Amino acid sequence: MAIHPVVSAVTRRIQAASRDTRAAYLATVAAAARSADPARARVSCSNLAHIYAAEPAPDKLRLREVRAPNIAIVTAYNDMLSAHQPFARYPEIIREAARAARATAQVAGGVPAMCDGVTQGQPGMELSLFSRDVIAMGTAIALSHGVFDAVLCLGVCDKIVPGLLIGALQFGHLPVIFVPAGPMTSGIANDEKGQIRQKYAQGLVDRATMLEAESRSYHGPGTCTFYGTANSNQFLMEVMGLHLPGAAFVTPGTALRDALTRAAVHRVAALSALGAAYTPISQVVDERTIVNAIVGLLATGGSTNHTLHLVAIARAAGVLIDWEDFDRLSAAVPLLARIYPNGTADVNHFQAAGGTGFVIRELLGAGLLHGDVGTVAGTSLAAYGEEPFLEGDKLVWRPAPQASADTGVVRPAAAPFDAEGGLKILRGNLGRAVIKVSAVKPAQRLIEAPAMIFDSQDEVLARFQRGDMNRDLVAIVRFQGPRANGMPELHQLTPALGALQDLGFRVALVTDGRMSGASGKVPAAIHVSPECLAGGPLARVREGDIIRLDAGLGVLEALVPAEVWALRAPAVADLHRNATGFGRELFHAARANASAAEEGATTFGWPDAASVKVQESADTKETTT
């Protein structure tokens, strides 16, 4: 199938914009690339002794004498976070599989894995977005020992996968496979959970009822089953060719899950420079891969958080994208999946209805994905139109179903839920913003109502409880951008605003902050840029101004006369309460240096291509013992 003309045009634009930065990135990768000797062969005898001092005798011998790959495990394990608790078993499974593959594996390092579900509405949420960059740096530290020939990244959730990928891309000469843990089994129906949350926000049920509902929803090991950022991550790892095909949504603790983990070990060993199919991550992630990721996100109605994360991931590989690329592609990419909050089904239902293999094959057949990309499977992206099974003890792949098992959850490209993708870009005198329309009913996509001004989500909830918001309104929540307070998610507002909507009021949210990847039926213009603290026009809005949010036409504006608007001074932020407590003191430099949302809200300060000079230095030279 010929590539769709819009996909082709966007890809060409990105390639042209990224010419210098991509070349600089690849030059850095080339400078770090080594010969076919094991990486550890280039360290001194003292260094080498440190590497294997604590290893069991067989592994010590292999590390010392044999030309075998040494696989780095970078893990986000903790046992507080249900999605990452299954990783406790993985290092031993991986080590045993490595020995069978005549390789070794070592836990190179651990990275933090915080849960946005725990920190919603709490001070810790102000560290959430920056944790992505901490994870990226932690990944770089883990791999900085320079003694690894391949990498397995163990991570699932919101900032963890983007952080691991950003960090791994800085070691572009190494092959990398992402190894997921899978979703928990299904619990309480998502609609029922959402209704109870709204009733709790209205004071109609007590805390015990609310806690019981939440416990029946989040009840065991694995990823939360709605299609938020965590599960969007997993779909993206599939469509970017960084998982083994079909690995995303196999539940934890099953024989198939363990077989996929063992297979990832064998595969990454083969992808190393010591194997038969050397494929570094720099050959997998390029401009076409990034376009595939955006298409996959749009086609499944994925998380708005990826309008930040994909920008940052792309920049880590020297690829420059912006929100215009999302917008152009969204006009051409059909919506093929409805998973909560864009529907009633969870990811287990999605998997049973056809899953990643069905969607990827449909997108390939419609010419909406680049099929001729590198993948860790060693073939074209067509391999990701298959799904894994066990035949006895043997892991095999078969074609995904030809037809959806439930067209209320997954549909073919010829008969989509919507002709356009799940995200839109809004523009106007309030700046630029992102809106997730896949969960918003068409009748709610145009809102024109008076502004109510808030400087925190606590203020919103307090006025809601007092009954002050029982009318048509647009809630303007200011000073929530990365430079102001770390850009926390404001998902705690969803039940309150949803309750107002259910009462018949016309409501919307406009903010320079984030919503959860589970943002749903209330129209929300988020990531408004420039942010208020950087002089963004959202800080000029006054109580009672009429705000127009039109997702159909892509408009976000205050209906204020131009001459009045021009004379307004922006509001001044009072951010003293966001500067201290819960570790926020340690992130002052991150807030001060954060880039704009459309630039990925990163804290790295990426150099321009013109300023990047790759040259051989002492740490890239071989060392003999």
N, C-alpha and C positions, 0 to 999 in steps of 0.2 A: 504494500500500500504506500502510495506517495505521501510524503509528509504534508500535513495541512498547511496552506499558505500563511496563515497567521502564526503558527508555531515556527515555521521556517523564517519568517520575517523577524520575529522577536529574537530567535536564536542568532540571526545575523547581526542584529543590533547589539546584542550582548557581546558577541565575539569582537565586534569593532570597538565597543567601549572598553573592553577588557584587554585589548591587545598588549599594552605595556605592562599592566599589572600581572596578567597571566604569564607573560614571558619572564618577568622577574621572579615569579613564584617557581616556574619550572627551572629557571637557572639555579635557584636555591636548592631545589630537589636534586638537580644534577651534581651540584657541588657536594652534597651529602651522600650520594650513591657510592657504593663500595664495589669491590670485586666479589667474586663468587665464594670468597672465604667467609666463614662465620664471623659475625660482627665482633664477637669476643676475642677473635684471634689478633685483633689490633690493640688490645690493651696490655698493660704490663703484667708481669708475673704477680705482683702484689695485688693489682686490680683483679686479676683472674681468681686469685685465692679467695678474695672477698666474695666473688660472685657465687662460688659453690661451697663455701665453708659449711653451711647448714644443710646442704642437700643430702639425701640418702645416698649410699655408696654407688648404686648403679647409675643414678643421675649424675653424681659427681664425676664418675669415670667418663660418661658421655660428654659432659661439659668440658672436661679436661683434655680429652684426646680425640674424640670422634668428630668428623665433619657433619654435624647434624644441626638443624635449626633449633634455636632457643626462642620459644614463644612467650611474649609478654602478655600477662593478664592484667588489664586495668579494670578494676571492679568498683561499682557503686553500691556494693552490698551494705545494708544495715538491716536489722530485724525489727525496726520500728515501722518501716515503710513496706506495706504489703507487696508492692510490685517488685521490690528488690530483696525481700527476705529469701526467696528461692535461691538466690545466688550463693547462699552459704554452702551449698553442696557442689557448686560448679568447679572450684579449683581442683578438687580431687578427681572429679570426672574428667576434667581437662588433662590433668597430669597423667592419668592412666591411658587416655587416648593418645597423648603425645608419645608415651613410651611405645605404644603399638605402632605409631607412625615413625619410629626411630628418631624421635625428637625429644626435647625437654620443654617444660613450661614452668614459669615462675610468676607469682603475683608481683608485678612490678610496682604497683601502688594502688592505693584506694583514693577515691574522690568522694566529696560529700554528696549526699542525695537528700535534699529537703523535700517536704511534701506541701504543695500549695493547698491541698485539702485540709491540712492541719492548721496552716498559718493564715487562712482566709480571715480577713478582718482583724488580724493580730499584728503587733509591731514587727514580728519576724517576717511578714510578707514583704517588707521593704528591703529585705536582703535577697529575695527570691530571684529576681532577674539577674542581679549581679553574681549570683551563685553559678550561673552559666559560665561566666568568664573565669571564676575561681576554679571550676571543674576543668576548663580548657587548660589553665595554667598547671593544675595538678596533674593532668594527663601528660603535659610536656615534661614536668619534673620526673614522673614515673619513667618516661622513655629516654630521659636525658643521660642515663647511664651508658647508653650506646652499646649495649651488649645483646640486643635483641634483633632477630631476623624477621619477625612477624608479630602481629598484635591481634589479640581478641579483646574487644570492648564489651563489658557487661554493664548494660544500662537500659532503662526503659522510659523513665518519666520525663516530666516537662522540660526542665533545663538540662537534664543529665545527658541525654543523647546529643543535643546540639553542642554542649560543652565538650563531650568526649570527641565528637567529630571535628570540631574546631581544633582541639589539641592534637588529634591524630594527623590532621592535614599538615601540620608543621613538620611531620616526619614522613613526607610524601614519598620517600624512597622505600618505605616499608609497606607490605600488604597488610590490610586491616579487614577483619570481619566483625560485624556486630552480632552479638549472641543474646537474644532476648530471653525473658522468663515466661512471658505469656500472660493472658488475662485470667483473673479469678473466674470461677464458675458463676453463672447468673444467679442473682438474688431477687429482691423485691423489684417489681416492675417500675421502670423509670417514671412513668406517668404518675403512679401512686406516690412515689417518693417526692416528686415535684409538688404535688397537691398538698402533701403534709407539710412541706417546707413553707408554702404560701400560708397555710392555716396557722403555722407557728408564728410567722412574721406578723399575722393579724391578731395574735393572742387567742386564737380559737382552739388550740390544743396545747397541752403542757409540755414541759421539757422531757418528761419520761416517755411520752408518746413519740416525740421527735427523735430521741435517742434510739428508741426501739426500731423505728423505721430506718434510720441511718445504719444501725448495726445489721439489719437484715439485708441492706444493700451492700455494705462493705464488710464482708463476713469471712474472708479467708485469704490465703496467699494468692498473689497475682495482681495484675493491673486492674484499676477500676474499669468497669465494663462499658462506660459511656464513651462516645467518640470525642474526647477532649484532646489536649496536647499530647498526653502520653501515647494514646493509640494512634493519633496522627503521626507521631514520631515513627511508630512501627510500620505504618503503611509507607511512609517516605523512605525508610531504610530498604523496603522491598523495591519500590519503583526506582530507587537510586542504585540498585544492584549491590547493596552492602550487607544484606542478609543472604543466607542460603534461601532459595526460593520457597515461599510458603511458610517461613519460620515464625512469622509475626504472631499469629493468634492461635497457637497450640497451647493448651492450658498447662500449668506447672505440675510437676510430679508424675507425669505420664511417661510411658515407655517411648512414645514418639518424641516427646520433648527432649528426653535424654539422648535419643538417637541423633537428633538434629545437633545437639551440642557436641557430641563426639564427632559427627561428620564435619562440623565447622573446624575442629582441630586438625583433622586430616587435610582438609582443603587449604587452610591457611599455611600449613607446612609446605604443601605443593606450590603455593603461590609465592613462597619466599625465593630469594636469589639462589638458595641451595636446592630448590625443587625443580620440577619439570615445566612449570607454567608461571614463571615470574610475572606478577601483576601488582605493582605498587599502587597505593591508593591514589596517587596523582594521575594514574592512567584510568582510574574509574570515575573520579569526580572531575568533570570538566563543564564547559558551558552547556552542552547538551544534557548532561545529567541534572544540572540545576533547573533547566527548563522542564525536564521530566518531573522533577520534584514539585514545581509549581503547578503543573498540569494535574498531577496526582492529588495534590491538596485541594484544588478547585473542584475536581470531579467527584470528590468524596465529601465535600462540605466540611473540610478540616479546620483545625484551630487557627484563630486569628493570630495567636502568638507566633505563628510561622511567618507572618509578614515582617517580624523582627528577626527570627532565628535564621530563616533561609538567606536573608541579606547578609547576616554575619557569617554563616557557613560558606556562602559563595565567596565572600571577601577573603576568607582564610585560604581559599584555593586560587586567589588572584582573579576572581570573576566578579564583575560589577553589575549588580541588578538594582532596580528600584521598584517602587509601587506601580509605576506605569506599566512595567512588564506583567505584573499580576493582573492589572486592569485589562490590558490588551488580550491576554490569554483568557481571562474570564469570559470575555465576549464570545469566544469561540469554543470553549470547553463545556460540554454538557454535564449536568449533575446526575451521576449514576447511582448514588447511594443515599439512603436516608437512615442514619443511625443516630440515636439520641445524643444531643438535643435536637437534631434535625428530623427526627422521627421517633417512633416508640421502641424500636429494636435496639439491642445492645450488640457489642462486637462479636459475641458468640453466635448470635442469630445471623449477623452479617457473614461470618465464616461459614455457617451451615448453608446459607443461601447461595454461596458462590465464592465469597471472600476475595482476597487480593488477586488470586489467579484469574478469576473471571473479569474483574475490573481492568486489570492490566492488559489482558488479551483484547478486551473490547476497545480500549484506548489505542492499542497498537493497530487493531483492524481499521480504526477510523482515521489513522494517520496522525494521531494527536500526541504520540510519543516517539522519540528517537529510539529506534530499535537497535541501531548499530553502535551501541555504547559498550564500554568495558563493564564487566560485572565480576563479582567474586566467584560466580558460578562458572566463569570461563567461557561463556557463550554469549550470544546476544540477549537482549532483554526478553526475547520470546520464551526463554527458560522460566521466566517469572509468571508465565501463563499456566504453569503447572503447580500441583500441590503434592506434599509429601504423604506417604503411607508406609506402614510396616507390613511386609510380607514375611511372616515369621519373625526372624531377627534382622531381616534385611530391609534397609531403608531404600525406598524407590519413589520416583515421581511419576505422576500420571497427569494428563491434561485436566485442567479445571473443567467443571461442568459446562456443557454447551449452552444450556439454558438456565436462567435464574430459578432457584427453587422457591423464591418468594419475591415477586415483582413489587411488593410493597416495601422491600428493603434494598434490593439491587436490581437494576434494569440494564438492558443492552444500550449501546450508544445510539442505536436507531430509534429507540423509544424511551428517552430519558425522563427524569422527573422534571427537569427544566432544561431549556436550550442553553442556558448560561451557567457558569460556575457559581460557587457558594460565596464568593467575596466580591466586594465592589470598593472602588475608591471614590471618596467624596471630595469636592473642591468648592471653594467659595471664599467669602471675606473672613471666615473663621480659620482658614488654613486648609490643610489636607488631612484626611482621616480615612480609616478603614471601617467598613461595616460588613458583618456577616449576615447575608440575606437568606441563606439556605433554610434557616429556622424561622424566619419572619414571614408571616402571612402577607400576601400581596396587599391586602387592605391596610396593613400597618406600615407599609414602606414609604408612605408620605405622611409626615407629621408637621403641622404648623401650629405652634402653641407658645404661650409666654414662658420665658426663662425663669427658673428658680435657681439661685446661686448657692453653691456649697463649696467649702474648702476641705471637706473630708467626708468619707462615707459615714462616719459617726453622726455628722450633722444631718445627713439624709435620713438615716434611720430614726433619729430623734424627732424630726419633723413629721415623719410618717406615723410614728406612734402617737403623736399629738393630734393627728387628723388634719394637719395643715396642707396635705398634698392631695386631698380628695377633689381633684379637678384636672382638666387638661393642662399638661405642662411638659417642658423639656428641662430635665435636671442637668445643670451645668456643674460638673465636679472638676474644680480647677486645681492646679499645682500638684498634679499626680504624675508628672513626667519623670524621666530617669534622673535629670539633674536636681529635681526638687526633692523627691523622697524615694528614688529607686524604682518608680513606676510599678507600684503594687497592683495586683489584680483586684477588681472591685466586684467580684462575683457575689459577695454578700448582699449586694443591692438587688440582685435578680428576683428573689421572692417578693420583696416589697413592691418593686415596680411592676412585676407580673400580677400581683394582687390588684393594683390600681387598674391595670389593663383589663383584668377580668371583671372589674366593676363598671366597665364601659368607658373609662377615661382614655383619652388619646395621650400617650406618654412616650417619651424617648429619653435616652441618656446621651450626653455629649461630654467627652472628657479627654484630657491628654494622658490619662492613665490607660491601664489594660483592663480587659474583662477576662474571665476564665476561658479556656478552650471550650468549656461547656456553655458559653454564652448562647442564649436561646431566643425566645419569642419576642422580647422587647427590643425594638430597634435601638442600636447603640453605635454611635459614631465615636470610635476610640482611636487612641494613638494620635490625637490631634497634634499636628506639627505646623510650625514650631510650637514647642511646649510653652506654657505660660511663663515659666521662670526665664526662658530665653527670649522674652518679648513677644510671644505669640499672641495673636489677636483675640484668642479666647478670653484673655484677661481683661478685655475691654467690655465684655458683655455686662449689662446691668439687669437687675431684677425687673422682670416685666417686659423686657425686649422680646419681640416676636422672632422665634427661631424657625427656620424652614430646613427640614431634613427630607430630602427626596432621593431615596435610594435608586429609583428608576432612572432619573436623569443625572444622578451623581452630584447632587448639590448639597452644600452645607453653608448656610449663611444666616447672619442676623439681619432682619429687615429693618435696618436703621438708615436714615438718610446719610448719604456719603459725607456731607459736610459736617454732620454731627459726629459721625464715626471717626472722622479724621482728627477731631479736636479732643477726643477722649484720651485720658491717660490710663495706662494699664493698672489694674489693681496690684497692691503690694502683698507679697506672701509673708505669712508668719510661720516659719518652718522650724522654730526652736525645738518644738516637741519631737521633730523627726530626726534630730541630730544625735541624740543620746539614748542609751538603753537598748537592750537586746542585741548588743554588738554593733549597733549602728555607728558608733564612734570610729570603728575600724574601716568604715566604707566612705569616709569623707572624701578621699581622693577619687574613689570610683564615681561618686555623684558629681564631683567637680569636673571630671574628664569625660563623662559619658557623652557619646555622640547622639545625634537626633534619632528618633524612632525609625525614620525611613532609611537611616544609615546603619540600622541594626542595633542601636542603643548599646554599643560596645564601649569598653573602657581601655582598649588596647592602644589607640592612637596609631592605626595602620599608616605606614609611610606611603607617600606617593610613589608611583613606579619610577619616576625620574630620580628619586632620591635613594633608590635601592641599588646597591652595588654588591654583587656577589663575588667574593674573592676567596681564594684558598687561605685558610688560617691554620694556626697550629693545631686546633682541635679537629681539623678535617684530614690531617696527615696520618698515615699509618704509623703505628708504634710497634717496634719489634721488641721481643723479650730476650 
